[in-house]
Amino acid sequence: MNRLPSVLFARIAAAACCGGLLTLASVASAQGAAPADPARLHAADQTFIADGTQAVATQRDAARIATARSADRDVKAFAERVSSDDAKITDALRAASPRGVDVPKNDPDAAVLASINNLRGAEFDKKYIEQVALAGEQRALSAFQAEIASGRDEQLKAAAKQALPTIQQHYAMAQDLAKRKHLSVAAQ
């Protein structure tokens, strides 16, 4: 009988040690999986998250306006393509962002949208092509190229590299659209 209390004590001690180790392991694991501190994100990555997502959101929202306001089938086709592609780019940027860093899903440039919102017909098409398709795609290109060149977060850089060909294609399409509509292809 003397042995029973010591065996029982050994089991209780072993259980307590295992419980303590499990607690320590879960605390260490939780600390390792802590959300990223946005303040510790490199400035180039912070700029990309702000500028890149705004450029894409502006293009996407302006394209939705264009599909409703334009009577030109070429403008509508361009806008539908941009809207679809930019929704995918936005999702990819959100997925690539470091945990704990907020990536705005819908933060378009309100001034750009306001500048086209009340226009119709040929006046709308001209303003949309010049200010949104050309100038807006140029801003998006600049933001994504800057992230590729200067960004430090590998997932964000990879997302920028993956999206860049699509944005380049949008810009080339915008230039072609401007030429067909006899507008200057220089970004405004």
C-alpha positions as CSV (number, residue, x, y, z in Angstrom):
1,M,0.0,0.0,0.0
2,N,2.9,2.3,0.5
3,R,3.6,2.0,-3.2
4,L,0.2,3.2,-4.3
5,P,0.5,6.8,-3.1
6,S,3.9,7.1,-4.7
7,V,2.7,5.7,-8.0
8,L,-0.4,7.9,-7.8
9,F,1.9,10.9,-7.0
10,A,4.1,10.1,-10.0
11,R,1.1,9.9,-12.4
12,I,-0.2,13.2,-11.1
13,A,3.2,14.9,-11.4
14,A,3.6,13.5,-15.0
15,A,0.1,14.7,-15.9
16,A,0.9,18.2,-14.5
17,C,4.1,18.3,-16.5
18,C,2.4,17.3,-19.7
19,G,-0.3,19.8,-19.1
20,G,2.3,22.6,-18.5
21,L,4.2,21.6,-21.6
22,L,1.0,21.7,-23.7
23,T,0.1,25.1,-22.3
24,L,3.6,26.4,-23.0
25,A,3.5,24.9,-26.6
26,S,0.1,26.5,-27.3
27,V,1.2,29.9,-26.0
28,A,4.4,29.7,-28.1
29,S,2.3,28.6,-31.1
30,A,-0.1,31.4,-30.7
31,Q,2.8,33.9,-30.5
32,G,4.3,32.5,-33.7
33,A,1.0,32.9,-35.5
34,A,0.3,36.4,-34.2
35,P,-1.0,38.8,-36.8
36,A,1.5,41.0,-38.6
37,D,1.9,44.4,-37.3
38,P,1.0,46.8,-40.1
39,A,3.5,49.3,-38.7
40,R,6.3,46.7,-39.3
41,L,5.3,46.2,-42.9
42,H,7.9,47.9,-45.3
43,A,6.9,51.3,-46.6
44,A,6.9,50.1,-50.2
45,D,4.4,47.3,-49.3
46,Q,2.2,49.7,-47.3
47,T,2.2,52.1,-50.3
48,F,1.3,49.2,-52.6
49,I,-1.6,48.0,-50.5
50,A,-3.0,51.6,-50.4
51,D,-2.3,52.7,-54.0
52,G,-2.6,49.4,-55.7
53,T,-5.9,48.4,-54.2
54,Q,-7.3,51.9,-54.8
55,A,-6.3,51.9,-58.4
56,V,-7.8,48.5,-59.0
57,A,-11.0,49.4,-57.0
58,T,-11.4,52.6,-59.0
59,Q,-11.0,50.8,-62.3
60,R,-13.5,48.1,-61.3
61,D,-16.1,50.6,-60.1
62,A,-15.7,52.9,-63.0
63,A,-16.1,49.9,-65.3
64,R,-19.4,49.1,-63.7
65,I,-20.5,52.6,-64.3
66,A,-19.4,52.4,-67.9
67,T,-21.4,49.2,-68.6
68,A,-24.5,51.1,-67.5
69,R,-23.8,54.6,-69.0
70,S,-22.0,54.0,-72.3
71,A,-23.8,53.3,-75.5
72,D,-20.6,52.3,-77.3
73,R,-20.1,48.5,-77.5
74,D,-16.3,48.8,-77.6
75,V,-16.3,50.8,-74.4
76,K,-18.8,48.4,-72.8
77,A,-16.7,45.4,-73.8
78,F,-13.5,47.0,-72.4
79,A,-15.3,47.8,-69.1
80,E,-16.8,44.3,-68.7
81,R,-13.3,42.8,-69.1
82,V,-11.7,45.2,-66.6
83,S,-14.5,44.7,-64.1
84,S,-14.1,40.9,-64.2
85,D,-10.3,40.9,-64.1
86,D,-10.0,43.5,-61.4
87,A,-12.4,41.7,-59.1
88,K,-10.0,38.7,-59.3
89,I,-7.0,40.9,-58.7
90,T,-8.6,42.4,-55.6
91,D,-9.2,38.9,-54.2
92,A,-5.6,37.9,-55.0
93,L,-4.3,41.0,-53.2
94,R,-6.4,40.3,-50.1
95,A,-5.2,36.6,-50.1
96,A,-1.6,37.7,-50.4
97,S,-1.6,40.3,-47.7
98,P,0.1,39.5,-44.4
99,R,-2.1,38.3,-41.7
100,G,-3.4,41.2,-39.7
101,V,-2.9,43.8,-42.4
102,D,-6.1,45.3,-43.6
103,V,-6.5,45.4,-47.4
104,P,-9.4,47.6,-48.4
105,K,-11.8,45.7,-50.6
106,N,-13.6,48.7,-51.9
107,D,-11.7,52.0,-51.6
108,P,-12.0,53.7,-55.0
109,D,-11.0,57.2,-55.8
110,A,-14.2,59.0,-55.3
111,A,-13.1,62.0,-57.3
112,V,-12.5,59.9,-60.4
113,L,-15.9,58.2,-60.1
114,A,-17.7,61.5,-59.5
115,S,-16.1,63.0,-62.6
116,I,-17.8,60.4,-64.8
117,N,-20.9,59.5,-62.8
118,N,-23.3,62.1,-64.3
119,L,-22.1,61.9,-67.9
120,R,-23.8,60.0,-70.8
121,G,-23.1,59.1,-74.4
122,A,-20.0,60.4,-76.3
123,E,-19.1,62.8,-73.4
124,F,-19.0,59.9,-71.0
125,D,-17.0,57.7,-73.4
126,K,-14.4,60.3,-73.9
127,K,-13.9,61.1,-70.2
128,Y,-14.0,57.4,-69.3
129,I,-11.3,56.5,-71.9
130,E,-9.1,59.4,-71.0
131,Q,-9.3,59.6,-67.2
132,V,-10.1,56.0,-66.3
133,A,-9.0,53.6,-69.0
134,L,-5.7,55.4,-69.9
135,A,-4.7,57.4,-66.8
136,G,-6.2,54.9,-64.3
137,E,-4.5,51.9,-65.9
138,Q,-1.2,53.9,-65.9
139,R,-1.6,54.5,-62.2
140,A,-2.3,50.8,-61.6
141,L,0.7,49.8,-63.7
142,S,3.0,52.2,-61.7
143,A,1.8,50.8,-58.3
144,F,2.3,47.2,-59.3
145,Q,5.7,47.8,-60.9
146,A,6.8,49.7,-57.8
147,E,5.8,46.7,-55.6
148,I,7.7,44.3,-57.8
149,A,10.8,46.5,-57.8
150,S,10.8,47.7,-54.1
151,G,8.4,45.6,-52.1
152,R,9.7,43.3,-49.3
153,D,6.8,41.1,-48.7
154,E,7.2,38.1,-50.9
155,Q,3.5,37.2,-51.1
156,L,2.6,40.7,-52.1
157,K,5.4,40.8,-54.7
158,A,4.2,37.5,-56.1
159,A,0.6,38.8,-56.3
160,A,1.8,41.9,-58.1
161,K,3.9,39.9,-60.6
162,Q,0.9,37.7,-61.3
163,A,-1.5,40.6,-61.8
164,L,1.0,42.8,-63.9
165,P,0.4,41.0,-67.3
166,T,-3.4,41.6,-66.9
167,I,-2.9,45.3,-66.0
168,Q,-0.5,45.7,-68.9
169,Q,-3.1,44.1,-71.2
170,H,-5.8,46.4,-69.9
171,Y,-3.5,49.4,-70.6
172,A,-2.8,48.2,-74.2
173,M,-6.5,47.6,-74.7
174,A,-7.2,51.2,-73.4
175,Q,-4.6,52.6,-75.8
176,D,-6.2,50.7,-78.7
177,L,-9.7,51.9,-77.7
178,A,-8.5,55.5,-77.5
179,K,-6.9,55.2,-81.0
180,R,-10.1,53.8,-82.5
181,K,-12.1,56.6,-80.9
182,H,-9.6,59.2,-82.2
183,L,-8.5,60.3,-78.8
184,S,-5.0,60.9,-77.6
185,V,-3.3,57.8,-76.2
186,A,-1.2,59.8,-73.7
187,A,-2.4,59.3,-70.2
188,Q,-4.2,62.4,-68.9
